[in-house]
C-alpha cells in the first residue's frame, strides 16, 4: 500500500471517528431532551386540567386569565428549552471535536498527514496553480503538490486546516479550515434538532388551540376537558 493510500485511509478513519462521535452525542442529547419535554408537557397538562376542574365555580374572567398565563408560559418555556438544548449540543460536540483534533496535533506525523489530505482535497477541487495557507511548521507540504507554487504558514486557529488562493490573483478560492467546516455544520445540526422536537412543539400548539376554544366558550370547554 502506498503512502498516499495510507494517508487517505487515516484521514477517512479520522473523519469516520468524528462522525460517529457526533452521532453518539446527538442521540444521547436527543433522547434526554425528548424525555424532559414529554414529562414537562404531561405535568403542565395535568396542572392545567386540575386547575380547570377545581376552578369550575370561579368566575369566567378569572379562569381565562389563569389559562392565558399558562399558555404564554408553556410556549415561551419550550422555545427557550429548544434553544438551550441546541446550544448545549453544539458546545458539547464542538469540545469533543476540538479534543480529538488537539490529540492529532500532538503527533507531528498525524498532523502533517491530516493537512496533506486536506490540502489534497482542496487542490483537487481547484485543479489550477495556487498558493496554500497552512498552520506553522507545515511548509514542507509544498513538496507534495505540483500545483502549489507557494506555501504560507498563516493559519493560526488551533484546529488547523488550509486556505487555497489563486496563484495569479491571490484571491482566496477554497477555505478548507476545519473550524470553517464545523461552522458550516451548525445549520444542519439545528435542523436535525428542530426535527427532533417538532412533535412536542406541535403538542404545545394543539394544547394552545384548546385554550383558545375555552376562551370563546368557557363553560363548554370546561365540561369537555374535565369530562
C-alpha positions in Angstrom: 0.0 0.0 0.0 1.4 3.4 -1.0 2.0 6.3 1.5 -0.8 8.2 -0.3 -3.2 5.4 0.2 -2.3 5.0 3.9 -2.7 8.8 4.4 -6.0 8.7 2.7 -7.1 5.8 4.8 -6.0 7.5 8.0 -7.9 10.7 7.0 -11.1 8.7 6.3 -10.8 6.9 9.6 -10.4 10.2 11.4 -13.5 11.7 9.7 -15.5 8.5 10.4 -14.5 8.7 14.1 -15.7 12.3 14.2 -18.9 11.4 12.6 -19.6 8.5 14.9 -18.8 10.7 18.0 -21.2 13.4 16.7 -24.0 10.9 16.1 -23.4 9.4 19.6 -23.6 12.7 21.3 -26.5 13.8 19.2 -28.5 10.7 20.0 -27.8 11.0 23.7 -28.9 14.6 23.8 -31.9 13.9 21.7 -33.2 11.1 24.0 -32.7 13.2 27.1 -34.4 16.2 25.6 -37.4 14.1 24.4 -37.8 12.7 27.9 -37.7 16.1 29.5 -40.1 17.7 27.1 -42.5 14.7 27.3 -42.5 14.9 31.1 -43.0 18.7 31.1 -45.9 18.5 28.7 -47.7 15.8 30.7 -47.0 17.7 34.0 -48.3 21.0 32.7 -51.3 19.4 31.2 -52.3 17.8 34.4 -51.8 21.0 36.3 -53.9 23.0 33.8 -56.7 20.4 33.8 -56.6 20.2 37.5 -56.9 24.0 37.8 -59.8 24.0 35.3 -61.6 21.3 37.3 -61.1 22.9 40.7 -62.0 26.3 39.3 -65.3 25.5 37.7 -67.1 27.6 40.3 -64.9 30.6 39.8 -66.0 33.4 37.6 -65.1 33.0 33.8 -62.8 36.0 33.7 -60.5 34.6 36.4 -60.3 31.2 34.7 -59.5 32.9 31.4 -56.7 34.9 32.9 -55.1 31.9 34.5 -55.2 29.8 31.4 -53.8 32.5 29.2 -50.9 32.9 31.6 -50.2 29.2 31.5 -50.4 29.2 27.7 -47.8 32.0 27.4 -45.6 30.3 30.0 -45.7 27.0 28.1 -44.9 28.4 24.7 -42.1 30.6 26.0 -40.6 27.8 28.1 -40.4 25.3 25.3 -38.9 27.8 22.9 -36.2 28.5 25.5 -35.8 24.8 26.1 -35.2 24.1 22.4 -32.8 27.0 22.0 -30.8 25.9 25.1 -30.6 22.3 24.0 -29.3 23.4 20.6 -26.6 25.5 22.2 -25.7 22.7 24.6 -25.5 20.1 21.9 -23.3 22.3 19.7 -21.0 23.2 22.6 -20.6 19.5 23.6 -19.8 18.2 20.2 -17.5 21.2 19.5 -15.5 20.4 22.6 -15.3 16.8 21.6 -14.1 17.7 18.1 -11.5 20.1 19.5 -10.2 17.5 21.9 -9.8 15.0 19.0 -8.0 17.5 16.8 -5.6 18.5 19.6 -4.8 14.9 20.1 -3.9 14.6 16.4 -1.9 17.8 16.7 0.2 16.2 19.4 1.6 13.8 16.9 3.6 15.7 14.2 3.2 12.9 11.7 -0.5 12.7 12.1 -0.9 16.5 12.0 1.1 16.6 8.8 -0.8 13.7 7.2 -4.1 15.4 8.1 -3.1 18.6 6.4 -1.7 16.8 3.4 -5.2 15.2 3.0 -7.0 18.5 3.5 -4.7 20.3 1.0 -5.1 17.4 -1.5 -8.8 17.8 -1.2 -8.6 21.5 -2.0 -6.0 21.2 -4.7 -8.0 18.5 -6.5 -11.1 20.7 -6.4 -9.3 23.7 -7.8 -7.0 22.0 -10.4 -5.0 25.2 -11.2 -1.8 26.6 -9.9 -2.3 28.0 -6.4 -0.9 29.4 -3.2 -1.7 27.5 0.0 -2.1 28.8 3.6 -1.3 26.2 6.3 -0.5 26.2 10.0 3.0 26.9 11.2 5.6 24.2 10.7 3.9 22.6 7.6 5.7 24.5 4.8 7.1 21.2 3.6 3.7 20.4 2.2 4.7 22.4 -0.9 6.9 19.5 -2.0 3.9 17.2 -2.1 1.9 19.1 -4.7 3.0 20.2 -8.2 0.0 22.7 -8.3 1.1 24.5 -5.2 3.5 27.3 -6.1 3.9 28.8 -2.6 3.0 27.7 1.0 2.4 30.4 3.6 2.3 29.5 7.2 -0.6 31.7 8.1 -3.3 29.5 9.7 -3.3 30.4 13.4 -6.5 28.6 14.5 -5.7 25.7 16.8 -7.9 23.4 14.7 -5.8 23.9 11.7 -6.8 23.3 8.1 -5.8 25.1 4.9 -6.7 28.0 2.6 -6.1 27.9 -1.2 -5.6 31.1 -3.3 -5.4 31.6 -7.0 -1.7 31.8 -7.9 -2.2 34.7 -10.3 -4.6 37.0 -8.4 -4.1 35.7 -4.8 -7.8 35.6 -4.5 -9.0 33.1 -1.9 -10.8 30.3 -3.7 -11.2 27.5 -1.1 -11.5 27.7 2.7 -10.7 24.2 4.0 -10.1 25.2 7.6 -11.6 22.7 10.0 -13.2 25.5 12.1 -14.9 26.7 8.9 -16.2 23.2 8.1 -17.5 22.9 11.7 -19.4 26.2 11.5 -21.0 25.1 8.3 -22.4 22.0 10.1 -24.2 24.3 12.6 -27.3 24.9 10.5 -27.6 21.2 9.7 -27.3 20.4 13.4 -30.1 22.9 14.3 -32.3 21.5 11.6 -31.9 17.9 12.9 -32.7 19.2 16.4 -35.7 21.0 15.1 -37.0 17.8 13.5 -36.5 16.0 16.8 -38.6 18.4 18.9 -41.2 19.2 16.2 -43.8 16.7 17.6 -43.6 18.3 21.0 -44.0 21.8 19.7 -47.0 20.6 17.8 -48.4 19.2 21.0 -47.9 22.6 22.6 -49.7 24.3 19.7 -52.6 21.9 19.9 -53.0 22.5 23.6 -52.9 26.2 22.9 -55.8 25.8 20.4 -57.8 24.0 23.1 -57.2 27.0 25.4 -58.4 29.3 22.6 -61.6 27.3 22.3 -62.0 27.6 26.1 -61.6 31.4 25.8 -64.5 31.5 23.3 -66.8 29.1 25.2 -65.7 28.8 28.8 -68.4 26.6 30.2 -68.5 24.1 27.2 -64.7 23.8 27.2 -64.5 23.2 31.0 -67.0 20.3 30.5 -65.1 18.8 27.6 -61.7 19.0 29.3 -62.9 17.7 32.6 -65.4 15.1 31.3 
